[in-house]
């Protein structure tokens, strides 16, 4: 099963559109995750129309229209793994322990907000993934998103994809 993780697209404020490389991944993904800060409903409409399955949440920069259509936290079971998606997880220090306590029944937590790619695991085994942002790199060297692969209930491939500078 192919997954595509993204967050913090901030369209059209940080970019006019999603990068072509990311859009090309959509038809190959079985499940697309968006961890909030869409900013516009057009991006949600686009991903809903081009994704086989979309799992998304709203972020702190998302207004009433997006909040009416998206939850604050989303859950899904995929290939035997329990996923959660949330926008904010608080400061980096102590994140693993804090998220393991808040989400004790998950195997993987996808989050956003910081625009900083993140791939760690809590002592409980909870894997935390932040795909960064495909449109707003902030202080990072590249804009990013995260394709991943599940095979027989195991995460067999997680590769951060760096986009060329605009």
URCORKA-V199199 format. One line per field, one symbol per residue. phi: phi as a letter, one per 30 degrees, with the letter a starting at -180 (. if undefined). psi: psi as a letter, one per 30 degrees, with the letter a starting at -180 (. if undefined). burial: + if it has 9 or more other ideal C-beta (glycine too) atoms within 8 Angstrom, else -. Layout:
# URCORKA-V199199
phi = ???
psi = ???
burial = ???
This chain:
# URCORKA-V199199
phi = .ccbcbahdhdcdcadaddedddddeddddbccbcjidicddddeddddccdbcbbbdcdccdeddddcbddbbbacbhicccbbbdcbidddieeddddddbdcccbccbbidicebbbbdedjeccbbdibdbbdhcddbdbbbdbbcbhibdcabbdcccddd
psi = kkljkllhehkgeflflkkeeeeffeffkekkkjhlheelfeeeeeeeffkekkjlllafgkaeeefffklekkkkkkhfkjklklekgalekgeeeeeeeeifglekkklbefgjkkjlklfffkkkkjgakffjfcglflklljklkkjhgkjfkjjkjkklk.
burial = +++++++++++--++--++--++-++--+-+++++++++-+-++-++---+--++++++--+---++--+---+++-+--+++++++++-----++++++--+--+-++++++-+++++--+---++++++++++++--+-+++++++++----+--+-++-+---
